Amino acid sequence: MRTGQLARAGLFGVSLVLLASCDETVGIGEKSFQRQYAIARDALEEGRYERASKAYAQLIPKAGPLAPRMKLEYAHAQLRVGQYGKASQIARSLSQSKDVSLKSASLAVYGTAEHELGEAALQRGDLTAGRQHLAAAQSALGMMLKAHPEMDPLGAMAGRKAAVDARLKRL
């Protein structure tokens, strides 16, 4: 009887150790992801866009259900580093989301990237590409402002859309 109790106690102890080690592994992984996200987010907010881009690129494959949000922040970092084509591509695909806030935020990034691409095309003398990019910017920013005007509390997107509208009228 004593041997049976010791065996059960031993088995119980081993089970607890195994369970605890599983929980710690998950916790460590979560903390590692959170730490990496904090690094990426801080870099983005502090204007270290190259660093933010690299950090988000590393986070996306392991983000699971958070991947669309990580991709949006990655697109924003790409926008800030001047990679307008990449930002446009990522944000455009995210703008197809059924999540309305993700869609609107993606449209803001997409519209901004397309505006920059349009201006660059016009600077190169490519009127056709310039118009196409500006029309895409106009549409994206218009949709974003119509669906979620509260996402533009200071009027930056409305101002950008007005600039795009004026530029298209002059072309």
VOKOL-691930 format. One record per residue (C-alpha): z, x, y; residue in one letter. Coordinates in steps of 0.05 Angstrom, whole numbers, plus 5000, padded with zeros to 4 digits. Each point is the difference from the previous one (the first is absolute). Example, Ala and Ser with C-alpha at 12.3 -4.5 7.8 and 13.67 -1.06 7.14 Angstrom:
BEGIN
515652464910a498750275069s
! end
This chain:
BEGIN
500050005000m501750565048r493350344984t496249355016g503449935067q498550735018l492749914979a499449375043r503450345059a495450604992g493849554996l502449615061f501150655038g493150274982v496949335020s503550035068l497550715012v492949804982l500249385044l502950405058a494850544993s494549475001c502849695062d500750675034e492850174984t497649365031v504650105059g497850715010i492749784998g501349455050e503950475045k494450514995s494849475020f504449765057q501050725023r492550134997q498749355038y505050195053a496550675009i493249675006a502549465048r503750505043d493850445003a495849415022l504949785053e500950715026e492650115008g499250494941r494149614973y497250534953e506850054966r500649244998a493049944969s501750494945k506749674986a497049304995y494350254956a505350264952q504149365003l494449504987i499050144925p507349884986k501349435049a498949434951g500349345036p501150375066l493250344994a496449535049p505350155054r499750754986m492449975005k500649645067l504650545027e495350534971y494249665036a504150015064h501450754991a492550114988q498549625064l504950435040r497350654972v492949805021g497349834931q497149345024y495249904942g505450084948k504849565040a494649475007s498350014926q507349934977i501949485051a493749594987r501749944926s507249825016l497749475050s497649594940q507249904979s503049314990k506450265032d498849765072v504450515034s496850574961l493149715016k501549965075s503050705003a494050264962s495249655048l503550365058a498950684967v493049824979y498149745069g502950625034t496350474952a493549625009e500850025076h500850764997e494150074953l495849575046g501750425061e498550644962a493249724977a498349815072l501950705023q495150284949r494749535026g499949564938d499649325033l499049614935t506050294965a504149955064g498649255005r501549894927q506750355003h501949655065l498049324972a504450144939a505750205047a499149385042q500249554938s506050344968a504250025063l498149285016g502249764932m506550405003m501849745070l498349284981k504050014935a506150405024h500450085076p507350184992e497850664968m497550215068d506149915044p497850515052l492749805001g497250664974a495449654950m497949475051a498450565049g496050374948r496249374982k498549875074a497350725005a495649884939v497549345028d498250325066a496650594966r495849544957l497949605061k497550645034r495750194940l
! end
